[in-house]
Amino acid sequence: MKLLFTPVSVLAGLLAAFAGKKAFERLWGMIDEEEPPSPTHREVTLPKLTAALLIEGAIFRLVKGLTEHGARRAFATVTGSWPGEERPQSQ
């Protein structure tokens, strides 16, 4: 089943990246009028760069996680098999 889920996972990842980027751009637009700072920009303050990277990372991880979980739920609904672990392992 894992092999059958691979293309679904790749497509979900691409959609998540696109949606995460758009969500970050929209949120950053509410914070600042300038484009989001990048590590490649020379003239950017560390606090502003740090804030942008933290927000971008959090949004990306949230969107990616929710998209991946949704793709797995849809796959399980269609195939009857969950492509992954049932629950977190206890420590």
C-alpha positions as CSV (number, residue, x, y, z in Angstrom):
1,M,0.0,0.0,0.0
2,K,2.9,2.4,0.7
3,L,3.9,2.2,-2.9
4,L,0.4,3.1,-4.0
5,F,0.3,6.1,-1.6
6,T,3.6,7.6,-2.8
7,P,2.1,9.5,-5.8
8,V,-0.7,10.8,-3.6
9,S,1.8,11.9,-1.0
10,V,3.9,13.7,-3.6
11,L,0.9,15.5,-5.0
12,A,-0.3,16.5,-1.5
13,G,3.1,17.8,-0.7
14,L,3.2,20.0,-3.8
15,L,-0.3,21.4,-3.0
16,A,0.7,22.0,0.6
17,A,3.8,23.9,-0.4
18,F,1.8,26.1,-2.8
19,A,-1.0,26.7,-0.2
20,G,1.6,27.4,2.6
21,K,3.4,29.9,0.4
22,K,0.2,31.8,-0.4
23,A,-0.9,31.7,3.3
24,F,2.5,33.1,4.4
25,E,2.5,35.8,1.8
26,R,-1.0,36.9,2.8
27,L,-0.2,36.9,6.5
28,W,3.1,38.8,5.9
29,G,1.2,41.4,3.9
30,M,-0.8,42.2,7.0
31,I,2.4,42.5,9.0
32,D,4.6,44.6,6.6
33,E,4.2,46.4,3.3
34,E,7.6,45.1,2.0
35,E,8.1,41.6,0.7
36,P,9.1,39.0,3.3
37,P,12.8,39.2,4.1
38,S,15.0,36.4,2.9
39,P,18.3,35.1,4.2
40,T,19.8,36.2,0.8
41,H,18.8,39.9,1.4
42,R,21.8,41.9,2.5
43,E,20.0,44.7,4.2
44,V,17.5,43.1,6.6
45,T,17.4,43.2,10.4
46,L,17.9,40.0,12.3
47,P,14.6,40.4,14.3
48,K,12.6,40.9,11.1
49,L,14.3,38.0,9.4
50,T,13.8,35.8,12.4
51,A,10.1,36.7,12.7
52,A,9.6,36.0,9.0
53,L,11.3,32.6,9.1
54,L,9.5,31.6,12.3
55,I,6.1,32.5,10.8
56,E,6.9,30.9,7.4
57,G,8.1,27.7,9.1
58,A,5.1,27.4,11.4
59,I,2.6,28.0,8.5
60,F,4.4,25.6,6.2
61,R,4.5,22.8,8.9
62,L,0.9,23.3,9.8
63,V,-0.4,23.3,6.2
64,K,1.9,20.3,5.3
65,G,0.8,18.3,8.3
66,L,-2.9,18.9,7.8
67,T,-2.7,18.2,4.0
68,E,-0.7,15.0,4.6
69,H,-3.2,13.8,7.2
70,G,-6.1,14.6,4.9
71,A,-4.5,12.8,2.0
72,R,-4.0,9.7,4.2
73,R,-7.6,9.9,5.4
74,A,-8.8,10.1,1.8
75,F,-6.5,7.2,0.7
76,A,-7.8,5.1,3.6
77,T,-11.4,5.9,2.7
78,V,-10.8,4.8,-0.9
79,T,-8.6,1.8,-0.3
80,G,-9.6,0.7,3.2
81,S,-6.0,0.7,4.3
82,W,-4.2,3.4,6.3
83,P,-0.8,4.3,4.8
84,G,1.1,4.8,8.0
85,E,1.2,4.1,11.7
86,E,-2.1,3.9,13.7
87,R,-0.9,6.0,16.6
88,P,2.2,7.5,18.2
89,Q,4.4,5.0,20.0
90,S,4.6,5.4,23.7
91,Q,8.0,6.2,25.2
